[in-house]
C-alpha cells in the first residue's frame, strides 16, 4: 500500500464566491483535515467567474494550480485533485501541464470533454479517475444542447458528467463511475447528508486506489505509462495546441 503523504486539492466551478466561508471547498478542506488520518491534508483553489467569461483566464488558473501541485510534489506528497463542474475542465488542463504528477482525479458533475481525459489516460498522466455524475444533470444537458451554437466561440462546456458510465466502460482499469441519476448539477455538494455521503465515498475510493498497481492497459489496447514531461508527448502537445486554438 502507498504510504506517501496525500494532499487533496479542491477546485470549484463557475459562479462561486471565494469569500464565502461556508462554500463547498471550505467544507471539503475542514472535512479532510479533521476526519482523515495524519499525513492526509487538503488545499483549495478558488476563483470567481461568470459562465460567459470562464475561458478568459482558464489557462492562467490551470497554471496556478500546477504551481501548487509542484510545491506539494517536491515535499513528497501524492496529489489528488477534486473538481466540480468547470473545475474538472481545469483539472484536464493541469494534467497537461503537470505530466504524471497527479495520482487521481475525482470529477463531480464534470463540465469537461471526454477526449481531454482520454488523452491523459493514453499518455499515462493519471492513475485513476472517479466520476460522480448524473444523466439528469440539467446544467450539463443545457451545455450539450447549446454547444453547437456557441462552441465555435470557445464558450461551450463539456458534458462528461452525463456519460460517466460510458466513459468508464472505455477505460475500465483507470476510470470508475459513481453516478447517481437522482442528483442534479450541485446536489452532491448540498450541506448535510448529501455532502457527507460524497466525502465518505470519495475518501473510501481514494484509499482503495492506493492498493492498485499502475495500470498498463486501456480498453484492451496496450499503452506504456511514462513520467516524462508534456513536451515529450506528441499526443499531449496536440491536445494542448487544440486547446490554445479554442482560446
NORJOPE-V839034 format. One line per field, one symbol per residue. ss: DSSP state (A for helix, B for strand, O for the rest). psi: psi as a letter, one per 30 degrees, with the letter a starting at -180 (. if undefined). burial: b if it has 9 or more other ideal C-beta (glycine too) atoms within 8 Angstrom, else e. A space follows every 10 residues. Layout:
ss = ???
psi = ???
burial = ???
This chain:
ss = OOOOOBBBBB BOOOOOOOOO OOOAAAAAAA AAAAAOOOOB BBBBBOOOOO OOOAAAAAAA AAAAAAAAAA AAAAOOOBBB BBBBOAAAAA AAAAAAAAOO OBBBBBBBOO OOOAAAAAAA AAOOOBBBBB BBOOOOOAAA AAAAAAAAAA AAAOOOOOOA AAOAAAAAAA OOOOBBBOOO OOOOOOAAAO OOAAAAAAAA AAAAAAAAAO OOOOOOBBOO BBOOOOOOOA AAOAAAAAAA AAAAAAO
psi = kjglkkkkjk klalhkjffj fgleeeeeee eefffllkfj lklkjklkll efgffegeee eeeeeeeeee eeefggkkkk kjlkcffeee eeeeeeegbh fkelkjjjhj ilkeeeeeee eeggfkekkk kiakfgjeee eeeeefefef effgflllhe ffheeeeefe iffekkkhkj fflaegefgk lbeeeeeeee eeeeeeeeff fklkkgljhf kkljkkglle fgjeeeeeee eeeefe.
burial = eeeebbbbbb bbbbebebee eebbbbbbbe bbbeeeeeeb bbbbbbbebe eeebeeebbe bbbbbbebbb ebbeeebbbb bbbbbbbbbb bbbbbbbbbb ebbbbbbbbb bbbbebbbbb bbbbbbbbbb bbbbebbebb bebbebbeee beeeebbbbb bbbbeebbeb beebbbbbbe eebbbebbbe eeebbeebbe bbbebbeebe ebeebebbee eebebbeeeb eebebbbebb eebeeee
